[in-house]
Amino acid sequence: MDVRSQVSMVFHLDKCIGCHTCSIACKNVWTDRKGTEYMWWNNVETKPGTGYPTKWEDQEEYRGGWELIDGKLRLKSTGKARIVPNIFHNPSQPSMDDYYEPWTYRYEDLFNAPEGDDQPTAVPISKVTGELIDIEAGPNWDDDLGGSEIYAKNDPNMASLTPEQQSQMMAIERLVFFYLPRICNHCLNPSCVASCPSGALYKRGEDGIVLIDQNVCRAWRSCIAACPYKKTYFNWNAGKSEKCILCFPRLETGQAPACFHSCVGRIRYLGVLLYDADKIEDVASRKDEELIDAHRDMVLDPHDPAVIAGARANGIHDSVVESAQNSPVYKFVKDWKIALPPHVEYRTLPMLFYVPPLLPVMSQRNGDTIESVSEDLFHAFDQARAPLEYLGNLLGGGNTGKVSYALRKQMAVRLWRRAVTVGDITKEAAEAALREADCTPEEADEIFKLSTTATFDDRFVIPPMHREEAIEMMKDTDDHRRETGFGFLTGPRRGS
Amino acid sequence: MGSANHLDFLLYGAFPYIAMVLLLVVTIQRYRQRAYTYSTLSSQFLENRQHFWGSVPFHYGILFVLLGHFVAFLVPRSILWWNSHPARLYILEITALIGGLLSLIGFVSLVLRRGSNNRLRAVTTPSDWILSVMLLVQIATGLGVAVFYGWGSSWFASTLAPYLWSLVKLNPDVAAVVPMPWLVKAHILGAFALVAFFPFTRLVHILVIPNMYLWRRTQVVRWYGTNQGRVEHRKRSAQDQQQR
């Protein structure tokens, strides 16, 4: 057993209101530089939809993630065998057209336009060339199902659905959508790291954050093709790849990452998971249907004395183990099993988990009027508007079992809380529903509490990063303290 | 044999050393102080289709031709031995010419691509344009030599390789270059000019080719400090915990 610590995340999709505050917080902190305008380290997609970049989930086209060939893991894009002949032109690299050409507006036109009968307008100009551009698309062009005939219909998760299910999802009376906020999953078996010819990408040993060493990156661009979530981006100006850094400078000073901190819907949870690094290769090479369970089994119980001893032997500080014991992520993923990894079939073992959305039918059309269905608010979830198969493709690795377990439990929690607070459902009925959903009243109350009234400190259990110990290894801490803030920084200047 | 004048000494006796010193000093200094600028500066992200038809033939062509130059410089006898049969001489000359043509076609299409695409022009620096012209001239003179002064693989090995070795031995034999046709001289000068300009351009990406990738472990994990430091730290904290 090789115990390691990983800062992990849960996004509660039932609570996401799609406000994009997270994206803006991230953009303003990290990616408002030249060459990074198009990067959305954090983005929020409407599902069903094609996402960002367009149809990123279609790995036949993008060739991201791993594939299993004769039981062996192999990068779908350019691994060791294929990088040599393809080093001069990456065959599966997306181009700017798969994202969008960033633009701004010529605001000075508003002031400089000659006096006339019409309001002056600020015309859009490209942030790459500075010339006028005709905007055809951008990120979130399909927000809230805008243009769903073009976008939602082409969602790769819909491909395996029956034509009836597809038309059901598109029928205007039954329209269904939810939001999928995405950041880097800081995977346990990251394909971006495995693909980097320069060895610039690495996983931090202490907390599992995946980073790109900007001084070692040489713009071979393999990571961009290899990440199946398309969460490494190419800085076209600096000639370097960049990605979500999980705001590690904030984490190291005890603050939640910007996107977590700013989340209006309070859908985000962050905490440590301890896992067994010896199992990575074995788990990542399991059969599709075993992946979710195997991935969950890798996560170790931080209360188990053997695990604690293993953590100590590996130099994991007791305070980090304690943080793991209080981790909200552990509860969602291991205790309650209602948070699931996105597209586990890409075999990168993502460490960001999603609580699937219930999407209950809140109202229905009766002739010309829309009636709320309050009497039957908590109807069976398989009547929910998103077909289970759809959620299964997104969060169940192609299977509906785990998704339906998570939804059933959430529904039972709602019934239970309805019985407790409103009382129009008998406690017996609610308890029966809980039993059926593999849940107890105590667990239901806990789920309710962490999902609804949890405070900042409940949602973000940030482990002490012990930078002081890291500094100790390199130099005198007192010297470090005196020197902090002095010295010379150079900007990320493009090499000539 | 013509006699070498001062200009010849400057161009073929001194300039090569200036170029080599620049190459060494500036690349090392740049790597140590501005490692961030070591990048291929790939533009495939901005334009994905023409890139293939330019970059791939150019790189394979130029690599093959450069490899030929290196072999002829390092072991000139091997080339002379190979060329001792006319059939093998033809084969070598034709493949080398194909390599040169590939690099020319590839490079011309890369330059045209760069010039015609607004996005690419936005990320092109003056140094890129200067480098493009230099490389174009170099490829053109090289091809010119191959076409007009045939059997270059043989006479390079017997006359120019010794000149290059005389440079290595710090006793430049300028007189070996002086009687050469002007096209060959231009090619030699262009080569050293490229060597001199090399450290200031994106060409430095040649020095950081990912040579270790094929042998390294698939995943990369970095710990604070050294691994030894971590092990010691682990012991220390275990002791601390025992004391507590």
HADDOCK unambig.tbl for C-alpha pairs under 7 A between the chains (distance, minus, plus):
assign (segid A and resid 80 and name CA) (segid B and resid 214 and name CA) 5.62 0.50 0.50
assign (segid A and resid 88 and name CA) (segid B and resid 55 and name CA) 6.17 0.50 0.50
assign (segid A and resid 88 and name CA) (segid B and resid 56 and name CA) 5.71 0.50 0.50
assign (segid A and resid 89 and name CA) (segid B and resid 52 and name CA) 5.82 0.50 0.50
assign (segid A and resid 89 and name CA) (segid B and resid 55 and name CA) 6.84 0.50 0.50
assign (segid A and resid 89 and name CA) (segid B and resid 56 and name CA) 6.56 0.50 0.50
assign (segid A and resid 94 and name CA) (segid B and resid 45 and name CA) 6.80 0.50 0.50
assign (segid A and resid 95 and name CA) (segid B and resid 44 and name CA) 7.00 0.50 0.50
assign (segid A and resid 95 and name CA) (segid B and resid 45 and name CA) 4.36 0.50 0.50
assign (segid A and resid 95 and name CA) (segid B and resid 46 and name CA) 5.95 0.50 0.50
assign (segid A and resid 95 and name CA) (segid B and resid 47 and name CA) 6.70 0.50 0.50
assign (segid A and resid 95 and name CA) (segid B and resid 48 and name CA) 6.13 0.50 0.50
assign (segid A and resid 96 and name CA) (segid B and resid 45 and name CA) 5.74 0.50 0.50
assign (segid A and resid 96 and name CA) (segid B and resid 46 and name CA) 5.58 0.50 0.50
assign (segid A and resid 128 and name CA) (segid B and resid 119 and name CA) 6.12 0.50 0.50
assign (segid A and resid 128 and name CA) (segid B and resid 122 and name CA) 6.61 0.50 0.50
assign (segid A and resid 129 and name CA) (segid B and resid 118 and name CA) 6.18 0.50 0.50
assign (segid A and resid 129 and name CA) (segid B and resid 119 and name CA) 5.59 0.50 0.50
assign (segid A and resid 129 and name CA) (segid B and resid 122 and name CA) 5.54 0.50 0.50
assign (segid A and resid 193 and name CA) (segid B and resid 219 and name CA) 6.09 0.50 0.50
assign (segid A and resid 193 and name CA) (segid B and resid 220 and name CA) 6.58 0.50 0.50
assign (segid A and resid 194 and name CA) (segid B and resid 218 and name CA) 5.02 0.50 0.50
assign (segid A and resid 194 and name CA) (segid B and resid 219 and name CA) 5.11 0.50 0.50
assign (segid A and resid 197 and name CA) (segid B and resid 210 and name CA) 5.16 0.50 0.50
assign (segid A and resid 197 and name CA) (segid B and resid 213 and name CA) 5.04 0.50 0.50
assign (segid A and resid 198 and name CA) (segid B and resid 210 and name CA) 5.05 0.50 0.50
assign (segid A and resid 198 and name CA) (segid B and resid 213 and name CA) 6.63 0.50 0.50
assign (segid A and resid 202 and name CA) (segid B and resid 220 and name CA) 4.89 0.50 0.50
assign (segid A and resid 202 and name CA) (segid B and resid 221 and name CA) 5.32 0.50 0.50
assign (segid A and resid 202 and name CA) (segid B and resid 222 and name CA) 6.36 0.50 0.50
assign (segid A and resid 203 and name CA) (segid B and resid 220 and name CA) 6.25 0.50 0.50
assign (segid A and resid 203 and name CA) (segid B and resid 221 and name CA) 4.70 0.50 0.50
assign (segid A and resid 203 and name CA) (segid B and resid 222 and name CA) 6.23 0.50 0.50
assign (segid A and resid 204 and name CA) (segid B and resid 221 and name CA) 5.74 0.50 0.50
assign (segid A and resid 204 and name CA) (segid B and resid 222 and name CA) 5.14 0.50 0.50
assign (segid A and resid 204 and name CA) (segid B and resid 223 and name CA) 6.05 0.50 0.50
assign (segid A and resid 205 and name CA) (segid B and resid 221 and name CA) 5.61 0.50 0.50
assign (segid A and resid 205 and name CA) (segid B and resid 222 and name CA) 5.43 0.50 0.50
assign (segid A and resid 205 and name CA) (segid B and resid 223 and name CA) 4.83 0.50 0.50
assign (segid A and resid 206 and name CA) (segid B and resid 223 and name CA) 6.52 0.50 0.50
assign (segid A and resid 214 and name CA) (segid B and resid 36 and name CA) 6.26 0.50 0.50
assign (segid A and resid 215 and name CA) (segid B and resid 35 and name CA) 5.20 0.50 0.50
assign (segid A and resid 215 and name CA) (segid B and resid 36 and name CA) 4.33 0.50 0.50
assign (segid A and resid 218 and name CA) (segid B and resid 38 and name CA) 6.35 0.50 0.50
assign (segid A and resid 218 and name CA) (segid B and resid 39 and name CA) 4.18 0.50 0.50
assign (segid A and resid 218 and name CA) (segid B and resid 40 and name CA) 5.74 0.50 0.50
assign (segid A and resid 219 and name CA) (segid B and resid 39 and name CA) 5.85 0.50 0.50
assign (segid A and resid 219 and name CA) (segid B and resid 40 and name CA) 5.73 0.50 0.50
assign (segid A and resid 219 and name CA) (segid B and resid 41 and name CA) 6.26 0.50 0.50
assign (segid A and resid 219 and name CA) (segid B and resid 42 and name CA) 6.20 0.50 0.50
assign (segid A and resid 236 and name CA) (segid B and resid 45 and name CA) 6.95 0.50 0.50
assign (segid A and resid 237 and name CA) (segid B and resid 123 and name CA) 6.40 0.50 0.50
assign (segid A and resid 239 and name CA) (segid B and resid 39 and name CA) 6.33 0.50 0.50
assign (segid A and resid 239 and name CA) (segid B and resid 41 and name CA) 4.46 0.50 0.50
assign (segid A and resid 239 and name CA) (segid B and resid 42 and name CA) 6.39 0.50 0.50
assign (segid A and resid 312 and name CA) (segid B and resid 238 and name CA) 6.93 0.50 0.50
assign (segid A and resid 313 and name CA) (segid B and resid 234 and name CA) 6.84 0.50 0.50
assign (segid A and resid 314 and name CA) (segid B and resid 234 and name CA) 6.70 0.50 0.50
assign (segid A and resid 315 and name CA) (segid B and resid 234 and name CA) 4.30 0.50 0.50
assign (segid A and resid 470 and name CA) (segid B and resid 224 and name CA) 5.58 0.50 0.50
assign (segid A and resid 470 and name CA) (segid B and resid 225 and name CA) 6.54 0.50 0.50
assign (segid A and resid 473 and name CA) (segid B and resid 225 and name CA) 6.03 0.50 0.50
assign (segid A and resid 473 and name CA) (segid B and resid 229 and name CA) 6.29 0.50 0.50
assign (segid A and resid 474 and name CA) (segid B and resid 225 and name CA) 6.29 0.50 0.50
assign (segid A and resid 494 and name CA) (segid B and resid 37 and name CA) 6.05 0.50 0.50
assign (segid A and resid 495 and name CA) (segid B and resid 37 and name CA) 3.87 0.50 0.50
assign (segid A and resid 495 and name CA) (segid B and resid 38 and name CA) 6.39 0.50 0.50
assign (segid A and resid 495 and name CA) (segid B and resid 39 and name CA) 6.76 0.50 0.50
assign (segid A and resid 495 and name CA) (segid B and resid 202 and name CA) 6.72 0.50 0.50
assign (segid A and resid 496 and name CA) (segid B and resid 125 and name CA) 6.85 0.50 0.50
assign (segid A and resid 496 and name CA) (segid B and resid 127 and name CA) 6.44 0.50 0.50
assign (segid A and resid 496 and name CA) (segid B and resid 200 and name CA) 6.71 0.50 0.50
assign (segid A and resid 496 and name CA) (segid B and resid 201 and name CA) 5.15 0.50 0.50
assign (segid A and resid 496 and name CA) (segid B and resid 202 and name CA) 5.68 0.50 0.50
